Amino acid sequence: MTAPVYLGVDVGSVSTNLVLLDAHSLEVADKVYVRTQGQPIRTLQRAMAKIARKNQWQIVGVGTTGSARQLAGVILGADVVKNEITAHAVAALHVEKGVQTIIEIGGQDSKMIILRDGVVSDFAMNTVCAAGTGSFLDQQAARLGIPIQDFGRIALRSRHPVRIAGRCTVFAESDMIHKQQLGHSLADILAGLCDAMVRNYLTNVGKGKEIRPKIVFQGGVAANQGMRRAFEAALNAEVIVPRHFDVMGAIGAALLASETICREGATRFHGFEITESVYQNHSWECQDCSNQCEIVDIVKDGRIIASWGSRCGKTDSSSEYGMLGAGN
């Protein structure tokens, strides 16, 4: 017997996260994490195959988010497609009533979301500088020869964190090497890196923002206990890390799907058969006017199911698949 669940999908540049929420309790029933590796369609099929093999879930609604949310929506037959800001805010409010500030740091980007009275009032994103993302910590852990999962635990041992320039990865690496040569302990260097990353985040992403408690920290970097302590020291406030901090975007997408299904009825989910389909994407340049738009066609089993990229909408699909991006 299969249990009814809502599927939330967050497809990013580094990872693809899938969450199944129990349709009755809206609690996490299962989750799947896979590396995107520059192949979002194949990665999504692989992740869905993992769910299908368990043969225990009935998907009654689907929501997608992330940088490839529109593509994922087309492949899956999503009921709702929303941007990461909305998805993360919905998830945070679900697990922590009264949250007013969301700190989200992933592998390749970071964001801050300000909420007032349960509504997003402001936000900022950083998608340029690697010094403010998880990849920065990954690089430094590799340079120091420690597993990234041990980074935070070791940083918590520090009693005198060193001062490290965190404005960019080049300066940080140079400073870190210098501190090693001076004989500072590994714990103090790691804690210094956490402090540097927090300063960089608050200076850039948090610039001009009124940061109020409750503060929720989510995204893959929230696993790092050293980062949590550094944020609490810098903000002089408690920083809450949710149980499912690493898949909050997917949780938000699933919650949005549940709201949509309650309003509109049956899901448009295409079924687990998508794992067996052959997908291709073709790019071409439209020459009908001076815009010279770059068009992308999504092809399923030899048939075009969606097109987008046209500024005038001339070549964009008018089918249910192509229209999913309208509510991003």
Phi, psi and omega in degrees: 000132182264148181260137180288133181218156171260134181259126173245133184233128178238105182257111179246182182289330182262312185227158173240121184246131176241135178231139174248121177257131175304129186295340182264311184267343185059029174263156181292120179264331181194158175209152182228133177239128175220152176283132182290317175053036175071010181230073187298323182292310180296321179297318179295319178297319181296318180293319179293327177296324177298319179292317182299322183297333180287336175051042182228004185238140170248111183279118184252002178186148184225133173230144179233150176211183181098176183295335178249033184297320182292318178298314179297323179296321178294315183296316187275333190081055185289150176271338178208141178232119184225155178288167185295327181300310180297314183298314181293323179294315180299317180294316181298317179294330179291321184265338181223095179297138178085008177298139180240342179221131177243124172257121180232120179230120179250199183288324186238351179211172178214156180209159172232134181238126179256126178242142174225125181056039176077013181232140177293121180252340181195157175200162176213149180229149173236112180240012187252306188270122181291341182294346180254019185229175181296330180298330177298313179293322178301314181298316183289324176297317179296320180296325181273353176076032178237148176296139182299331180291343178266352186306303184296319181299318180290320181300328181293342179284346186296141173247337181220078181303138179280160178269118181237135178291124184244015184290332176205162185296325182296311180296319182296315180296318179297316180295319181297316179299319179298318181293325176298317182293335177280349176098014178291150183289158179299318181299317181291327178290317179295319177296323177296323177295319177298315179299319181296319181292322178294316178300316180298316181297312183291328179287323184263294184290321183270005183299126177078003182266141174270104185269111181243149171289155359288141178248125179248132181249118181223174189100164185304327183291342179295346175292340183277108182296330178295323178292320179298315180296321180295320177295318181296323179291319182289325184263349183053046181205158176291139176243120185267128175252112181296159180302317182254049184304330188279348183229030184295326177298316179293322177298316178300319179296320179293320178296320177295325176296320180297320179295319181294316181294321177298330181275318192251344178102226190296148179285158175259009181309132184282349180095167183288355177298340180300337180292340182260349182285158177254120181248144175221155173232129182245134177249141176206162183252123180284131183252013185288338178209182184288348178297326182047055183295143175269113186259142175242125174257132174258122186246128178242119179049043176086000181241132177290121180253344178197151174219143174207169181119348181280127180289329181266352180084004185299317184256354180292143180297139176259007179284175178300331181290310184293332183283351183298330183286352187294333184257028184289000000 
